[in-house]
């Protein structure tokens, strides 16, 4: 598996992100969907990576700068056919390494509160993330779980 900076122009990554957004809208009401579309992921405050095995897309993840010392994990997604192979763990480890290289002292994230998000919450907890209150522009939301960790 190799993880690369991604310019979001390739058909496979665009298809994965579109599927990700569609899936988020089946799980949460529209006002509680915080996944970013391709245009938002191209913003200057976001850096996006994809994971590959040869020419096969495995997954993706992004890092958004909230403040000079605080980043946010965004757009974590594994292609369904590759779940359970450590793709998300590899991407999260990569994002944490990048956050440290940027001298962030805190890394936070928002994920869903529904049972479908339990595997994601377990992954984040395994990497040292703990529940916290809303951060950045987020507000309290029963459909969201906020997590953070120091680096």
Backbone as CSV, one residue per row, in Angstrom:
resi,resn,N_x,N_y,N_z,CA_x,CA_y,CA_z,C_x,C_y,C_z
1,UNK,0.848,-1.177,0.000,0.000,0.000,0.000,0.893,1.239,0.000
2,UNK,0.575,2.194,-0.865,1.278,3.464,-0.821,0.252,4.595,-0.739
3,UNK,0.595,5.598,0.046,-0.282,6.735,0.293,0.329,7.938,-0.407
4,UNK,-0.491,8.613,-1.220,0.006,9.725,-2.032,-0.897,10.947,-1.885
5,UNK,-0.287,12.124,-2.062,-1.086,13.338,-2.186,-1.979,13.173,-3.400
6,UNK,-3.198,13.614,-3.310,-4.148,13.402,-4.399,-4.753,14.751,-4.804
7,UNK,-4.770,15.023,-6.109,-5.338,16.284,-6.595,-6.836,16.194,-6.874
8,UNK,-7.434,15.063,-6.590,-8.881,14.864,-6.696,-9.406,14.946,-8.126
9,UNK,-8.558,14.664,-9.108,-9.016,14.712,-10.493,-9.313,13.333,-11.057
10,UNK,-8.811,12.283,-10.431,-9.003,10.933,-10.957,-10.420,10.425,-10.760
11,UNK,-10.888,9.662,-11.738,-12.245,9.105,-11.670,-12.454,8.199,-10.452
12,UNK,-11.494,7.325,-10.096,-11.738,6.451,-8.936,-11.940,7.222,-7.628
13,UNK,-11.133,8.264,-7.388,-11.265,8.985,-6.124,-12.546,9.815,-6.116
14,UNK,-12.897,10.374,-7.254,-14.141,11.141,-7.324,-15.353,10.228,-7.077
15,UNK,-15.317,9.030,-7.643,-16.413,8.074,-7.438,-16.501,7.669,-5.968
16,UNK,-15.351,7.443,-5.327,-15.353,7.062,-3.910,-15.938,8.188,-3.060
17,UNK,-15.549,9.423,-3.328,-16.053,10.548,-2.544,-17.544,10.776,-2.780
18,UNK,-18.010,10.584,-3.997,-19.440,10.710,-4.266,-20.219,9.623,-3.531
19,UNK,-19.698,8.398,-3.543,-20.343,7.301,-2.809,-20.336,7.592,-1.306
20,UNK,-19.230,8.149,-0.818,-19.116,8.509,0.599,-20.210,9.514,0.982
21,UNK,-20.367,10.559,0.194,-21.394,11.564,0.492,-22.797,10.960,0.448
22,UNK,-23.061,10.141,-0.562,-24.380,9.490,-0.656,-24.648,8.638,0.584
23,UNK,-23.624,7.883,1.007,-23.772,7.019,2.183,-24.027,7.845,3.437
24,UNK,-23.291,8.940,3.606,-23.495,9.791,4.779,-24.924,10.328,4.821
25,UNK,-25.486,10.644,3.664,-26.859,11.164,3.611,-27.904,10.087,3.894
26,UNK,-27.546,8.818,3.758,-28.491,7.755,4.141,-28.474,7.516,5.637
27,UNK,-27.406,7.931,6.306,-27.256,7.672,7.742,-27.650,8.846,8.627
28,UNK,-27.563,10.060,8.097,-27.760,11.256,8.917,-28.661,12.249,8.215
29,UNK,-29.378,13.080,8.985,-30.144,14.151,8.347,-29.181,15.138,7.674
30,UNK,-29.626,15.845,6.647,-28.723,16.724,5.886,-27.919,17.698,6.740
31,UNK,-28.541,18.269,7.765,-27.833,19.248,8.598,-26.745,18.612,9.461
32,UNK,-26.730,17.301,9.539,-25.727,16.590,10.341,-24.674,15.894,9.485
33,UNK,-24.708,16.095,8.183,-23.693,15.527,7.296,-22.579,16.553,7.148
34,UNK,-21.400,16.205,7.658,-20.264,17.129,7.636,-19.166,16.686,6.673
35,UNK,-19.442,15.660,5.876,-18.485,15.223,4.863,-18.365,16.318,3.805
36,UNK,-17.144,16.494,3.301,-16.885,17.545,2.320,-16.990,17.006,0.895
37,UNK,-17.503,17.844,0.007,-17.515,17.463,-1.400,-16.139,17.771,-2.012
38,UNK,-15.954,17.376,-3.269,-14.652,17.531,-3.922,-14.214,18.989,-3.947
39,UNK,-15.111,19.910,-4.244,-14.726,21.324,-4.289,-14.219,21.803,-2.939
40,UNK,-14.884,21.418,-1.864,-14.447,21.844,-0.521,-13.119,21.192,-0.144
41,UNK,-12.908,19.959,-0.594,-11.646,19.270,-0.295,-10.465,19.897,-1.026
42,UNK,-10.716,20.706,-2.035,-9.644,21.399,-2.763,-9.282,22.738,-2.132
43,UNK,-9.949,23.125,-1.058,-9.687,24.409,-0.408,-8.263,24.440,0.159
44,UNK,-7.690,25.628,0.285,-6.307,25.742,0.759,-6.056,25.197,2.166
45,UNK,-7.099,25.104,2.997,-6.904,24.618,4.359,-6.994,23.093,4.464
46,UNK,-7.145,22.398,3.331,-7.299,20.943,3.326,-6.210,20.308,2.458
47,UNK,-5.629,19.227,2.977,-4.694,18.404,2.207,-5.285,17.006,2.152
48,UNK,-5.286,16.418,0.965,-5.989,15.165,0.726,-5.026,14.091,0.229
49,UNK,-5.150,12.879,0.778,-4.330,11.744,0.373,-5.208,10.564,-0.014
50,UNK,-4.684,9.733,-0.874,-5.364,8.486,-1.215,-4.382,7.334,-1.040
51,UNK,-4.932,6.169,-0.753,-4.128,4.957,-0.555,-4.368,4.019,-1.728
52,UNK,-3.286,3.443,-2.241,-3.345,2.610,-3.446,-2.542,1.338,-3.269
53,UNK,-2.962,0.329,-4.005,-2.197,-0.899,-4.165,-2.103,-1.092,-5.679
54,UNK,-0.957,-0.736,-6.242,-0.849,-0.705,-7.693,-1.787,0.348,-8.236
55,UNK,-2.652,-0.039,-9.157,-3.633,0.880,-9.742,-4.985,0.823,-9.044
56,UNK,-5.057,0.133,-7.917,-6.320,-0.055,-7.207,-6.432,0.910,-6.035
57,UNK,-7.472,1.731,-6.049,-7.745,2.655,-4.952,-8.244,1.869,-3.747
58,UNK,-7.640,2.128,-2.588,-8.029,1.450,-1.351,-8.840,2.347,-0.418
59,UNK,-8.503,3.634,-0.399,-9.184,4.532,0.527,-8.608,5.927,0.459
60,UNK,-9.090,6.788,1.366,-8.636,8.178,1.374,-8.793,8.780,2.763
61,UNK,-8.172,9.936,2.918,-8.268,10.706,4.147,-7.708,12.090,3.914
62,UNK,-8.129,13.036,4.734,-7.687,14.418,4.571,-7.385,15.028,5.928
63,UNK,-6.621,16.093,5.867,-6.259,16.855,7.054,-6.645,18.308,6.791
64,UNK,-7.451,18.856,7.671,-7.881,20.248,7.564,-7.243,21.033,8.693
65,UNK,-6.659,22.178,8.343,-6.074,23.030,9.374,-7.158,23.935,9.944
66,UNK,-7.402,23.792,11.246,-8.374,24.635,11.937,-7.712,25.896,12.475
67,UNK,-6.524,25.710,13.040,-5.692,26.782,13.587,-4.255,26.352,13.388
68,UNK,-3.325,27.217,13.678,-1.907,26.903,13.454,-1.465,25.633,14.177
69,UNK,-2.082,25.306,15.308,-1.661,24.133,16.075,-2.764,23.085,16.224
70,UNK,-3.825,23.199,15.433,-4.974,22.305,15.589,-5.467,21.867,14.209
71,UNK,-5.468,20.557,13.984,-5.942,19.999,12.720,-7.158,19.126,12.932
72,UNK,-7.846,18.852,11.823,-9.025,18.003,11.850,-8.887,16.893,10.815
73,UNK,-9.208,15.678,11.217,-9.252,14.533,10.314,-10.563,14.624,9.530
74,UNK,-10.483,14.529,8.197,-11.664,14.602,7.337,-11.620,13.484,6.297
75,UNK,-12.775,13.161,5.776,-12.928,12.296,4.595,-12.235,10.949,4.696
76,UNK,-12.249,10.359,5.888,-11.708,9.009,6.031,-12.702,8.034,5.404
77,UNK,-12.225,7.281,4.419,-13.103,6.308,3.762,-12.258,5.190,3.167
78,UNK,-12.715,3.967,3.367,-12.091,2.794,2.752,-13.058,2.235,1.717
79,UNK,-12.528,1.870,0.558,-13.345,1.214,-0.463,-13.910,-0.066,0.161
80,UNK,-15.209,-0.301,-0.007,-15.875,-1.431,0.643,-15.135,-2.753,0.450
81,UNK,-14.653,-3.019,-0.735,-13.988,-4.295,-1.032,-12.669,-4.474,-0.283
82,UNK,-12.165,-3.398,0.331,-10.869,-3.475,1.015,-10.974,-3.236,2.522
83,UNK,-12.182,-3.235,3.043,-12.353,-3.063,4.500,-11.750,-4.254,5.239
84,UNK,-11.245,-3.980,6.427,-10.665,-5.032,7.248,-9.220,-5.361,6.894
85,UNK,-8.620,-4.581,6.021,-7.236,-4.835,5.605,-6.254,-3.833,6.199
86,UNK,-6.718,-2.954,7.080,-5.826,-1.987,7.713,-5.659,-0.696,6.937
87,UNK,-6.492,-0.472,5.937,-6.387,0.743,5.133,-6.636,1.983,5.989
88,UNK,-7.731,1.991,6.743,-8.060,3.158,7.577,-6.986,3.409,8.619
89,UNK,-6.463,2.354,9.227,-5.403,2.525,10.227,-4.153,3.133,9.588
90,UNK,-3.799,2.668,8.393,-2.628,3.216,7.706,-2.845,4.691,7.367
91,UNK,-4.028,5.019,6.868,-4.318,6.413,6.538,-4.326,7.297,7.778
92,UNK,-4.940,6.822,8.857,-4.971,7.617,10.080,-3.564,7.821,10.630
93,UNK,-2.751,6.780,10.602,-1.354,6.928,11.023,-0.629,7.957,10.172
94,UNK,-0.875,7.938,8.877,-0.261,8.902,7.967,-0.714,10.332,8.305
95,UNK,-2.014,10.506,8.534,-2.520,11.839,8.876,-1.912,12.341,10.180
96,UNK,-1.751,11.452,11.147,-1.152,11.858,12.420,0.314,12.250,12.225
97,UNK,1.038,11.521,11.400,2.430,11.868,11.104,2.504,13.237,10.438
98,UNK,1.624,13.480,9.490,1.592,14.774,8.806,1.236,15.897,9.779
99,UNK,0.304,15.636,10.683,-0.090,16.643,11.674,1.094,16.988,12.578
100,UNK,1.838,15.990,12.989,3.025,16.255,13.817,4.063,17.056,13.034
101,UNK,4.242,16.720,11.762,5.203,17.448,10.927,4.802,18.916,10.774
102,UNK,3.522,19.195,10.867,3.021,20.569,10.793,3.055,21.261,12.153
103,UNK,3.536,20.560,13.163,3.621,21.073,14.538,2.254,21.299,15.173
104,UNK,1.252,20.544,14.726,-0.030,20.600,15.416,0.165,19.990,16.800
105,UNK,-0.512,20.527,17.779,-0.488,19.941,19.116,-1.796,19.209,19.424
106,UNK,-2.803,19.423,18.568,-4.097,18.768,18.759,-4.639,18.351,17.401
107,UNK,-5.266,17.173,17.414,-5.931,16.665,16.225,-7.331,16.230,16.649
108,UNK,-8.345,16.692,15.942,-9.735,16.418,16.306,-10.491,15.853,15.113
109,UNK,-11.689,15.346,15.382,-12.521,14.813,14.312,-13.972,14.781,14.750
110,UNK,-14.834,14.684,13.747,-16.267,14.486,13.963,-16.641,13.222,13.212
111,UNK,-17.419,12.366,13.864,-17.942,11.170,13.215,-19.375,10.970,13.684
112,UNK,-20.051,10.015,13.126,-21.451,9.801,13.476,-21.629,9.085,14.805
113,UNK,-22.816,9.269,15.373,-23.150,8.630,16.652,-23.913,7.320,16.460
114,UNK,-24.329,7.026,15.230,-25.147,5.850,14.961,-24.305,4.574,14.983
115,UNK,-24.951,3.419,15.130,-24.220,2.149,15.170,-23.317,1.916,13.954
116,UNK,-23.681,2.417,12.789,-22.855,2.216,11.592,-21.468,2.836,11.728
117,UNK,-21.321,3.806,12.633,-20.051,4.477,12.828,-19.216,3.867,13.955
118,UNK,-19.722,2.818,14.593,-18.999,2.194,15.706,-17.604,1.732,15.303
119,UNK,-17.415,1.084,14.155,-16.043,0.692,13.778,-15.099,1.892,13.671
120,UNK,-15.589,2.996,13.152,-14.754,4.203,13.055,-14.410,4.717,14.443
121,UNK,-15.390,4.760,15.336,-15.116,5.253,16.696,-14.109,4.360,17.408
122,UNK,-14.204,3.048,17.196,-13.226,2.122,17.802,-11.826,2.373,17.247
123,UNK,-11.728,2.586,15.938,-10.427,2.883,15.328,-9.834,4.143,15.936
124,UNK,-10.623,5.193,16.015,-10.114,6.453,16.560,-9.698,6.293,18.018
125,UNK,-10.481,5.571,18.799,-10.115,5.339,20.199,-8.810,4.548,20.294
126,UNK,-8.627,3.578,19.418,-7.387,2.794,19.401,-6.176,3.684,19.139
127,UNK,-6.369,4.776,18.415,-5.291,5.710,18.114,-5.199,6.843,19.135
128,UNK,-5.912,6.721,20.246,-5.778,7.683,21.331,-6.762,8.832,21.321
129,UNK,-7.715,8.822,20.420,-8.724,9.887,20.392,-9.743,9.630,21.501
130,UNK,-10.164,10.707,22.148,-11.133,10.625,23.231,-12.303,11.559,22.937
131,UNK,-13.481,11.232,23.467,-14.636,12.114,23.249,-14.362,13.522,23.777
132,UNK,-14.917,14.500,23.087,-14.791,15.896,23.500,-16.054,16.628,23.051
133,UNK,-16.124,17.889,23.336,-17.239,18.702,22.874,-16.986,19.185,21.451
134,UNK,-17.951,19.889,20.900,-17.772,20.441,19.560,-16.556,21.367,19.507
135,UNK,-15.917,21.417,18.358,-14.737,22.257,18.144,-14.932,22.999,16.816
136,UNK,-14.082,23.962,16.556,-14.187,24.704,15.298,-15.574,25.288,15.123
137,UNK,-16.171,25.059,13.954,-17.503,25.593,13.649,-18.643,24.639,13.990
138,UNK,-18.324,23.507,14.601,-19.358,22.525,14.926,-20.203,22.995,16.110
139,UNK,-21.436,22.498,16.148,-22.340,22.729,17.277,-22.748,21.361,17.816
140,UNK,-23.235,21.342,19.035,-23.739,20.106,19.635,-24.770,19.496,18.682
141,UNK,-24.690,18.183,18.477,-25.572,17.501,17.523,-25.717,16.051,17.978
142,UNK,-26.942,15.566,18.180,-27.106,14.182,18.637,-26.624,13.148,17.613
143,UNK,-26.429,13.558,16.369,-25.962,12.640,15.330,-24.443,12.635,15.193
144,UNK,-23.755,13.456,16.010,-22.300,13.575,15.923,-21.616,13.157,17.212
145,UNK,-20.441,12.583,17.043,-19.516,12.329,18.145,-18.253,13.103,17.802
146,UNK,-17.773,13.891,18.740,-16.550,14.662,18.555,-15.453,14.002,19.360
147,UNK,-14.275,13.901,18.761,-13.137,13.260,19.432,-11.887,14.081,19.193
148,UNK,-10.946,13.993,20.115,-9.705,14.741,19.995,-8.569,14.013,20.683
149,UNK,-7.372,14.414,20.370,-6.194,13.913,21.076,-5.072,14.928,20.929
150,UNK,-4.177,14.913,21.896,-2.980,15.747,21.779,-1.932,14.929,21.023
151,UNK,-1.020,15.641,20.409,0.046,14.997,19.634,1.383,15.203,20.321
